[in-house]
Amino acid sequence: MSLEVDDNIKRQVKEIFQHMENKVIAKLFVDKDRCLTCAQTKELLELLAELAPENMIVIEEFNREDDPPEAKKYNVERYPTIILHGDIEHNVIFSGIPSGYEFGTIVEDILDISARKVSLKQENIDKIAKIDKPMKIQVFVTPTCPYCPAAVRMAHKLAMANSNIVGEMIEATEFPELSQKFYVMGVPKTVIDEGTIQFEGAYPEDNFVEKVLEAYKKA
């Protein structure tokens, strides 16, 4: 099934991307034999690269059957997976295709990484900087959920703020076993450190940060 993006949205994204300041790397991990949305995800990334100034979004593709060392390096467990970073590597991850409302999420992430900035309050950046051990924030979403991008963006911003944090969007319908594991009945659902802290809904920045710090203290 081919990816469909409205021409008006394409024009808007192209205009926004004219403000990109630095190159963004999009690492794409696919399983060509068993992945239902890998082709669409690749198509989506190629579209974003076309809409950006030349060579500002660079796609690096890795196929599961080739057993790439990068998959082990980044602990890739699901396909498709996109990992975004710039000069500094970030744990900004999309597991499943970022379609629907999540298309806007990946556009905003690209802009932040390109600008080398974290769009959080300074006081929260300072709090998150104190996290000195690995943490994983997983946000379960569906493409039709209008509240999900806010939760994913919070997880990704925190990953940009501290390299100890993994911020991962998980498309709930693409990975039903994982959704069942964490009893995902509604989205967005955020799971921190394999369920140390779990909550539903798009929390405001301060509340989201407090939940992450609560999980950190429990670890």
NUDOPA-850738 format. One line per field, with one value per residue (C-alpha): residue number from 1; residue in one letter; x, y, z. Coordinates in pm, whole numbers. Layout:
// NUDOPA-850738
marza (NUM	...)
rolo (A	...)
east (X	...)
north (Y	...)
up (Z	...)
***
This chain:
// NUDOPA-850738
marza (1	2	3	4	5	6	7	8	9	10	11	12	13	14	15	16	17	18	19	20	21	22	23	24	25	26	27	28	29	30	31	32	33	34	35	36	37	38	39	40	41	42	43	44	45	46	47	48	49	50	51	52	53	54	55	56	57	58	59	60	61	62	63	64	65	66	67	68	69	70	71	72	73	74	75	76	77	78	79	80	81	82	83	84	85	86	87	88	89	90	91	92	93	94	95	96	97	98	99	100	101	102	103	104	105	106	107	108	109	110	111	112	113	114	115	116	117	118	119	120	121	122	123	124	125	126	127	128	129	130	131	132	133	134	135	136	137	138	139	140	141	142	143	144	145	146	147	148	149	150	151	152	153	154	155	156	157	158	159	160	161	162	163	164	165	166	167	168	169	170	171	172	173	174	175	176	177	178	179	180	181	182	183	184	185	186	187	188	189	190	191	192	193	194	195	196	197	198	199	200	201	202	203	204	205	206	207	208	209	210	211	212	213	214	215	216	217	218	219)
rolo (M	S	L	E	V	D	D	N	I	K	R	Q	V	K	E	I	F	Q	H	M	E	N	K	V	I	A	K	L	F	V	D	K	D	R	C	L	T	C	A	Q	T	K	E	L	L	E	L	L	A	E	L	A	P	E	N	M	I	V	I	E	E	F	N	R	E	D	D	P	P	E	A	K	K	Y	N	V	E	R	Y	P	T	I	I	L	H	G	D	I	E	H	N	V	I	F	S	G	I	P	S	G	Y	E	F	G	T	I	V	E	D	I	L	D	I	S	A	R	K	V	S	L	K	Q	E	N	I	D	K	I	A	K	I	D	K	P	M	K	I	Q	V	F	V	T	P	T	C	P	Y	C	P	A	A	V	R	M	A	H	K	L	A	M	A	N	S	N	I	V	G	E	M	I	E	A	T	E	F	P	E	L	S	Q	K	F	Y	V	M	G	V	P	K	T	V	I	D	E	G	T	I	Q	F	E	G	A	Y	P	E	D	N	F	V	E	K	V	L	E	A	Y	K	K	A)
east (0	141	186	-49	37	-176	-10	-87	94	391	408	395	667	890	855	928	1233	1389	1483	1691	2033	2228	2217	1991	2061	1765	1869	1603	1591	1370	1278	1192	1050	815	749	413	492	865	817	578	814	1101	874	786	1152	1236	953	1087	1436	1293	1109	1422	1713	1956	2155	2001	1821	2040	1879	2086	1902	1975	1804	1751	1855	2201	2246	2391	2608	2413	2105	2297	2457	2118	1933	1681	1407	1120	1074	1042	1250	1369	1642	1708	2023	2249	2613	2531	2358	2017	1794	1498	1316	1005	899	639	547	502	190	-129	-80	270	386	393	595	880	883	917	1185	1387	1367	1482	1772	1873	1866	2061	1814	1586	1253	1198	1197	1549	1449	1334	1649	1848	1641	1675	2051	2089	1975	2297	2176	1989	1614	1360	1040	799	488	219	21	-212	-206	-558	-489	-468	-328	-46	207	237	335	581	739	793	970	1183	1271	1393	1603	1753	1824	2003	2179	2096	1729	1569	1249	1053	722	551	267	38	-145	180	316	13	215	400	72	-80	225	168	-215	-251	-626	-606	-351	-128	7	353	558	882	1150	944	649	812	579	284	20	-233	-288	-78	72	194	572	619	405	574	918	809	691	1028	1212	984	1083	1450	1431	1268	1536)
north (0	335	623	916	1265	1565	1811	2100	1923	1861	2232	2323	2075	2192	2551	2454	2251	2555	2656	2342	2439	2111	1764	1497	1124	884	525	292	-70	-297	-662	-699	-1050	-1008	-637	-505	-133	-121	-18	262	379	398	589	834	900	945	1197	1395	1391	1521	1804	1912	2104	1874	1638	1777	1450	1146	800	500	172	-158	-487	-751	-1039	-882	-900	-546	-464	-139	-337	-475	-141	32	-267	-277	-528	-416	-349	-93	121	475	632	1004	1190	1472	1537	1399	1062	1069	780	927	620	539	174	138	388	750	808	1001	1247	1110	1246	1587	1440	1324	1661	1846	1605	1662	2039	2019	1787	2003	2314	2132	2247	2092	2270	2221	2460	2516	2403	2069	2032	2080	1815	1563	1625	1461	1121	919	569	422	481	387	581	400	577	362	539	492	705	840	962	1344	1347	1099	1333	1545	1241	1113	1454	1469	1132	1238	1576	1407	1170	1473	1632	1330	1049	808	827	628	786	541	577	240	202	-12	-195	-298	-461	-621	-856	-563	-373	-672	-704	-353	-370	-89	-22	344	574	752	518	586	305	393	133	-175	-64	95	386	374	632	718	1055	1346	1492	1853	1896	1945	1643	1423	1515	1439	1092	1025	1142	924	621	721	728	383	227)
up (0	-104	138	82	202	111	-128	106	389	160	81	449	542	258	375	737	636	470	826	887	1016	1037	887	1039	1008	987	1051	911	1020	808	776	409	454	751	799	673	696	621	258	356	630	383	144	422	502	135	106	403	250	-79	100	290	137	-43	182	500	579	517	524	629	570	741	657	924	698	664	1044	1056	1360	1392	1500	1795	1872	1898	2048	1763	1844	1621	1250	1110	1345	1278	1491	1445	1538	1429	1514	1857	1871	2037	2139	1947	1819	1616	1628	1356	1090	1209	1001	1070	1354	1417	1082	1250	1537	1315	1136	1468	1592	1276	1324	1686	1608	1312	1532	1806	2066	2325	2344	2717	3011	3139	3488	3347	3137	3458	3640	3359	3337	3679	3545	3538	3445	3147	3131	2866	2796	2562	2435	2273	2001	1707	1391	1453	1809	1820	2176	2114	1946	2261	2467	2206	2172	2549	2545	2248	2397	2714	2502	2331	2669	2819	2631	2914	2813	2532	2399	2185	1999	1958	1709	1925	1645	1474	1788	1958	2180	2336	2373	2552	2778	2913	2902	2653	2651	2551	2392	2450	2716	2855	3007	3185	3253	3167	3377	3684	3610	3368	3283	3015	2853	2733	3051	3060	3058	3434	3522	3261	3394	3750	3643	3482	3795	4008	3797	3824	4202	4207	3987)
***
